[in-house]
Amino acid sequence: MSHVLHPIEKTIIKLLKTVPSLTEQEIAEKSSLSADQTRRGIEWLKLKNLANVVESEELFVSLGKNGVVARQEGLPERKLVNLLVAKPVLLDELRKKLLDETNIAIANAKRNDWITITKSDVGSLVSLKKEPEQTNEERLILQIGEGRLPVEKISDATALESLKKRPDFVIIESVKSKIISLTEGAKSIDTDAADSGAIDVEADVPRIFAARTHPLKDTINEIREIFVSLGFSEIVGSFAQPSFWNFDALFTPQDHPAREMQDTFYIKDKLAEKFATPAQVKRVSDSHKKGWKYQWNIDAAKKMVLRTHTTCVTIRYLAENRPDEARIFSLGRVFRNEKVSYKHLVEFNQVEGIVIGNKVSLRDLMGIQTEFYRKMGLNKIKFWPTFFPYTEPSLQTMVYNDRLDKWVELFGMGIFRPEVTRPFGITKPVLAWGGGIERIAMLKYGLDDVREFYNNNLSWLRSVPKCQ
């Protein structure tokens, strides 16, 4: 089988014919190739079965910062011995000279049976039994010196293990290398043959995958552009919200199942302070007492949660700005403590918006939704009466999925109940809607499992058309 060889490949083959096996670094050093060219050429030869690549690993030991000090000044126990050569010394005096090394010096010297400690009237007296010879650890420290020593050249493994137990005395480094040699087929290749400029015109063109945004991000950006084109302005808010804005301000009773731990992510030991004005708190409290017939608890409203929808951002905007007319939308991540499945995630993206004005009606809301879906390429829609806690009347948008041959639920919508808007001084009707972005993206990209957006499947990500 003939091979079309790149000049880099030829250089490596010629070199390996003279020296049967070399490392990457040695090939780079012995040839005119750069390190990058060498790596590239080796990979090419390996793919063509012209080179054998064997990976190896070698361990090296060098002195850490405390090992360097011990090499210059001695181990703590050796410093102790040197202080005891002339005569016994009180332990308190030794502490003044050895400082924080005293305890380790005493412990090691006692373990080696170098010293004795006796009680006296003036304190504990430390005496030297005999002046010890150089230890295996001391010899190893000198052997390592200022350089780096292969672990395999250290004959006293016990001394090395002992030094490894001392903090920052030795550093063990792993150095990986590749040994490259030619296959039998490569040895017979004539690198001086006339194919140096040959081009294989039948070879496959390498596929290039340009950088691009994630398909889900494309959908988010598309939704944002559509609402801006319809005259809406975007508002943003924090992921963490007081329960007051996430639940209470939206007339969700404090005993509602959605507020329990199994449905909501609460932030442990974190309570909100000054989350609303006293007047706002009082009016929301009164609304709950009148509408739900129970004693509203401000402590429950202080609990911080990861927002379960973006409507908390909208109602806070309305309360703080009280506009006469407005078209706004909020887009971002929300969190639900649900079991992960093909259609549910514990966190997902949601878009939500409102229109406030003098004579806006449910028909206007249906028109806005119809135009939005049309711009998204979804033309087969219908609206279905339903119930939502903070809108009345309420509708569910249904979109027909041609591939599944059935209607699927998307956005919920309705007009904010007076119990939601009046506590914040808003008397005009407020049209509201919201829904998960992943569900729209699943329709766009023909997916049956929402988890596909987060699996990082490169083959799928690269195959998705940029323009639908």
C-alpha positions in Angstrom: 0.0 0.0 0.0 1.5 3.4 -1.0 1.3 6.4 1.2 1.4 10.1 0.4 3.7 11.5 2.9 4.0 15.0 4.2 7.6 16.4 4.5 7.2 16.4 8.3 6.4 12.6 8.2 9.4 12.0 5.9 11.7 13.8 8.3 10.6 11.7 11.3 10.8 8.4 9.3 14.3 9.2 8.1 15.4 9.9 11.7 13.8 6.8 13.1 15.6 4.7 10.5 18.9 5.7 12.0 17.8 5.6 15.7 15.1 2.9 16.2 13.2 4.6 19.0 13.1 8.1 20.3 10.9 10.3 22.5 9.0 13.3 21.1 11.5 15.7 22.6 14.4 13.8 21.2 12.9 13.8 17.7 12.4 17.6 18.0 16.0 18.0 19.2 17.6 15.8 16.5 15.5 17.3 13.6 14.6 20.7 12.3 11.0 20.3 13.5 9.3 22.3 16.2 7.6 20.6 19.1 4.2 21.2 17.5 5.3 19.9 14.2 6.7 16.8 15.9 3.5 16.0 17.7 1.5 16.5 14.6 3.8 14.3 12.4 3.7 11.5 15.0 -0.1 11.5 15.1 -0.2 11.4 11.3 2.1 8.4 11.2 0.2 6.7 13.9 -3.1 7.1 12.0 -1.5 5.6 8.9 -0.1 2.7 11.0 3.4 3.8 10.2 4.5 4.5 13.8 4.3 2.7 17.1 3.7 5.0 20.1 4.3 3.6 23.6 3.5 5.9 26.5 5.6 5.7 29.6 5.6 7.4 32.9 8.6 8.2 35.2 8.5 9.5 38.7 11.0 12.1 40.0 11.6 13.3 43.5 12.9 16.8 44.5 13.1 18.6 47.8 10.2 20.7 49.0 10.6 24.0 50.9 11.1 22.2 54.3 13.4 19.7 52.6 15.6 22.5 51.3 15.8 24.0 54.8 16.7 20.6 56.3 19.4 20.1 53.7 21.0 23.5 54.7 20.3 23.4 58.5 19.6 19.8 59.3 16.5 17.9 60.3 14.7 19.1 63.5 15.9 16.1 65.5 19.5 16.8 64.3 19.2 20.4 65.4 18.1 19.1 68.8 21.0 16.7 69.1 23.5 19.5 68.3 22.1 21.5 71.1 22.6 18.6 73.6 26.1 17.6 72.6 27.8 19.7 75.4 25.3 19.1 78.2 21.7 18.4 79.0 19.3 21.4 78.4 16.0 22.3 79.9 13.0 21.8 77.7 11.9 25.4 78.1 15.4 26.5 76.8 15.1 24.2 73.8 11.7 25.6 72.9 13.2 29.1 72.7 15.8 27.9 70.2 13.8 25.3 68.2 10.5 27.3 68.3 7.8 25.5 66.4 10.1 22.6 65.5 10.4 21.5 69.1 7.7 19.0 69.3 8.6 17.2 66.1 12.3 17.2 67.1 11.5 15.7 70.5 9.2 13.1 69.0 11.6 11.9 66.3 14.6 11.9 68.7 12.7 9.8 71.2 11.5 7.4 68.5 15.2 6.9 67.5 16.2 6.4 71.1 18.6 9.4 71.0 17.4 11.3 74.1 16.0 10.9 77.6 13.8 13.4 79.4 13.9 13.6 83.2 12.0 15.7 85.7 13.9 18.2 87.9 13.1 21.0 90.3 13.7 23.5 87.6 11.8 21.7 84.8 12.1 18.9 82.3 15.7 18.2 81.4 16.6 16.7 78.0 19.8 14.6 77.8 21.6 13.0 74.9 22.1 9.2 75.2 24.7 9.2 72.5 25.6 11.3 69.4 23.8 9.5 66.5 25.3 8.7 63.1 23.9 10.2 59.9 20.4 8.7 59.3 19.0 7.3 56.1 16.7 10.3 55.7 19.6 12.7 56.0 21.6 10.7 53.4 18.6 10.8 51.0 18.2 14.5 51.4 21.8 15.0 50.5 21.5 12.6 47.6 18.5 14.5 46.1 20.3 17.8 46.6 19.2 20.7 44.5 18.1 18.7 41.5 15.5 16.1 40.6 16.2 12.4 41.1 14.4 9.5 39.4 12.5 7.5 42.0 13.9 4.3 40.6 17.4 5.4 41.4 16.6 5.7 45.1 17.7 2.5 46.8 16.2 3.3 50.3 12.5 3.3 49.7 11.8 3.3 53.4 13.7 6.6 53.8 11.7 8.1 51.0 8.4 7.0 52.5 9.4 8.5 55.8 10.2 11.9 54.2 6.9 11.8 52.3 5.1 11.7 55.6 6.8 15.0 56.6 5.0 18.0 55.2 6.7 19.8 52.3 9.9 17.8 52.6 9.8 16.1 49.2 7.9 16.6 45.9 7.0 13.7 43.7 6.5 14.6 40.0 5.1 12.4 37.3 6.6 12.9 33.9 4.9 11.2 31.0 6.7 10.6 27.7 6.1 8.8 24.4 8.5 6.4 22.8 8.1 6.4 19.0 9.4 3.7 16.7 8.6 2.7 13.1 6.3 -0.2 12.1 7.6 -2.8 9.7 5.7 -1.2 6.9 7.3 2.2 7.5 10.8 0.8 7.5 10.5 -0.2 3.8 9.2 3.3 2.7 11.6 5.2 0.4 11.3 8.7 1.7 13.3 10.0 -1.3 10.7 8.7 -3.8 9.0 11.3 -6.1 5.7 11.4 -4.3 6.8 14.4 -2.2 4.5 16.8 -4.0 1.7 14.3 -4.7 -1.8 15.2 -3.7 -4.5 12.5 -3.2 -7.4 14.2 -5.1 -9.8 11.4 -4.0 -9.1 11.9 -0.3 -12.0 13.2 1.9 -12.0 16.8 2.6 -11.6 17.3 6.4 -14.8 18.5 8.0 -14.6 21.8 9.8 -17.0 22.6 12.6 -17.1 26.3 13.1 -17.8 27.7 16.5 -21.5 28.5 17.1 -24.0 29.2 19.8 -26.0 26.4 21.4 -29.4 25.7 19.7 -31.2 26.4 22.9 -29.4 29.8 23.2 -30.4 30.5 19.5 -34.1 29.9 20.5 -33.8 32.2 23.5 -32.2 34.9 21.3 -35.0 34.5 18.7 -37.7 34.8 21.3 -36.1 38.0 22.7 -35.9 39.5 19.2 -39.5 38.7 18.5 -40.8 40.4 21.6 -38.6 43.4 21.1 -39.9 43.7 17.5 -43.4 43.7 18.9 -42.6 46.7 21.0 -41.8 45.1 24.3 -39.0 46.0 26.7 -37.1 43.4 28.7 -36.7 43.5 32.5 -34.4 41.3 34.6 -34.3 40.1 38.2 -32.4 37.9 40.6 -32.6 34.1 40.7 -33.1 34.2 44.5 -36.3 35.9 45.5 -38.2 36.5 48.8 -41.3 34.3 49.0 -43.3 37.6 49.3 -42.6 38.4 45.6 -42.5 34.8 44.3 -45.8 33.7 46.0 -47.6 36.2 48.3 -47.7 39.1 45.9 -49.2 36.7 43.3 -52.0 35.8 45.7 -50.7 32.2 46.2 -51.9 31.1 49.7 -49.2 30.2 52.2 -50.6 26.6 52.5 -50.5 26.0 48.7 -48.7 22.8 47.8 -46.3 24.6 45.4 -44.8 26.3 48.5 -43.8 23.1 50.2 -40.2 21.8 50.2 -40.9 19.1 47.7 -42.0 21.7 45.1 -39.6 24.6 45.8 -35.9 25.1 46.5 -35.6 27.2 49.7 -32.3 28.8 50.6 -31.4 27.4 54.0 -31.0 29.9 57.0 -31.6 32.9 54.7 -34.4 35.4 55.3 -35.2 38.5 53.3 -35.1 41.9 55.1 -36.8 45.1 53.7 -38.1 43.2 50.7 -41.2 45.6 50.3 -42.6 48.7 51.9 -44.7 48.4 55.0 -47.7 49.6 53.0 -47.2 46.9 50.3 -46.8 44.2 53.0 -50.0 45.3 54.8 -52.1 45.5 51.6 -50.9 42.0 50.5 -51.7 40.7 54.0 -55.2 42.1 53.9 -55.8 40.7 50.4 -54.9 37.2 51.7 -57.0 37.5 54.9 -60.0 38.6 52.8 -59.6 36.3 49.9 -58.3 33.1 51.6 -59.8 33.5 55.1 -56.6 32.8 57.1 -54.1 34.6 59.2 -51.2 35.7 56.9 -47.7 35.1 58.3 -44.9 37.6 57.5 -42.2 35.1 58.5 -43.3 32.8 55.6 -43.0 35.7 53.2 -39.4 36.3 54.3 -38.1 32.9 53.2 -35.7 33.1 50.3 -36.4 30.8 47.3 -34.9 30.1 43.9 -37.6 31.6 41.8 -40.2 29.2 40.4 -41.2 31.5 37.6 -40.2 34.9 36.2 -43.6 36.5 37.1 -42.0 37.5 40.5 -39.8 39.9 38.5 -42.8 41.3 36.6 -45.0 41.9 39.7 -42.1 43.6 41.5 -41.6 45.9 38.4 -45.4 46.8 38.5 -45.3 47.5 42.2 -42.2 49.7 42.0 -43.1 51.6 38.8 -47.0 51.5 38.6 -47.1 52.3 34.9 -50.3 53.5 33.1 -49.3 51.7 30.0 -46.5 49.2 29.4 -45.3 46.2 27.3 -42.6 44.3 29.2 -41.2 40.8 29.2 -38.8 38.8 31.3 -36.7 35.9 30.2 -34.5 33.7 32.3 -33.8 30.6 34.3 -36.4 29.3 36.9 -36.2 26.4 39.3 -38.7 23.7 40.3 -38.0 20.8 42.7 -39.4 18.2 40.4 -38.4 14.7 39.3 -36.3 14.9 36.1 -38.0 13.2 33.1 -38.2 13.5 29.4 -40.4 16.6 29.8 -39.3 18.1 33.2 -36.1 19.5 34.5 -35.3 21.0 37.9 -34.2 24.2 36.2 -35.2 25.5 32.8 -35.7 28.7 30.9 -39.0 30.6 30.9 -40.3 33.7 29.1 -43.1 35.7 30.6 -44.6 39.1 29.8 -47.4 41.6 30.5 -49.4 44.3 28.8 -51.1 47.0 30.9 -53.4 49.6 29.4 -56.8 51.2 29.5 -58.9 49.0 27.3 -56.7 45.8 26.8 -58.7 42.6 26.8 -58.3 38.9 26.5 -58.8 39.1 22.8 -55.7 41.4 22.6 -53.7 38.8 24.6 -54.8 36.0 22.2 -53.7 38.2 19.3 -50.3 38.9 20.8 -49.8 35.1 21.4 -50.9 34.3 17.9 -48.4 36.7 16.3 -45.6 35.5 18.6 -46.2 31.8 17.5 -46.5 32.8 13.9 -43.1 34.5 14.0 -41.7 31.3 15.6 -43.0 29.3 12.7 -45.9 27.8 14.6 -49.2 28.4 12.7 -51.6 25.7 14.1 -52.7 27.0 17.5 -55.8 27.1 19.7 -56.7 28.4 23.1 -58.2 26.3 25.8 -60.0 27.5 29.0 -58.0 26.5 32.2 -57.2 27.7 35.7 -54.2 29.5 37.1 -53.9 30.9 40.7 -53.3 34.5 39.8 -55.2 35.1 36.5 -58.9 35.1 35.8 -60.0 34.4 33.1 -57.2 32.0 32.2 -56.3 30.2 28.9 -53.9 27.5 27.9 -52.2 27.7 24.5 -52.3 24.5 22.5 -49.9 24.0 19.5 -50.2 21.2 17.0 -47.2 19.0 16.6 -47.2 17.6 13.1 -44.5 15.0 13.8 -46.3 13.6 16.9 -49.7 14.2 15.2 -51.2 15.7 18.4 -51.8 19.0 20.3 -49.3 19.9 23.0 -49.6 22.5 25.7 -47.3 25.6 25.7 -47.9 29.0 27.3 -50.4 29.8 30.0 -52.1 33.2 29.9 -54.8 35.3 31.4 -55.6 38.6 33.1 -54.1 39.3 36.6 -56.7 39.0 39.3 -57.6 42.2 41.2 -56.1 40.5 44.4 -52.7 40.6 42.6 -52.8 44.1 41.2 -54.8 46.3 43.6 -52.5 45.9 46.6 -49.9 47.7 44.5 -52.3 50.5 43.4 -52.8 49.1 39.8 -56.5 49.4 38.7 -56.1 48.9 34.9 -56.3 45.4 33.4 -52.9 43.5 33.1 -52.6 40.9 30.5 -50.1 38.2 31.4 -48.6 35.0 29.9 -45.6 32.7 30.4 -44.1 29.4 29.5 -41.1 27.2 29.2 -38.6 27.9 26.4 -37.4 24.4 26.2 -40.8 23.2 25.1 -40.8 25.6 22.1 -37.2 24.5 21.3 -38.3 20.8 21.4 -40.9 21.6 18.7 -38.4 23.6 16.6 -35.7 20.9 16.7 -38.0 17.8 16.7 -36.9 16.4 20.1 -39.0 14.2 22.3 -36.7 14.5 25.4 -35.9 17.9 27.0 -32.7 16.5 28.4 -31.1 16.4 24.9 -30.4 20.1 25.2 -28.1 19.5 28.1 -26.4 16.2 27.2 -23.6 17.9 25.2 -24.0 15.4 22.3 -21.6 16.9 19.8 -22.9 14.9 16.9 -26.4 16.4 17.4 -25.2 19.9 18.2 -23.1 20.0 15.0 -26.0 18.6 12.9 -28.6 21.2 13.9 -29.1 23.7 11.1 -28.4 27.2 12.1 -31.4 28.6 10.2 -34.7 26.7 10.6 
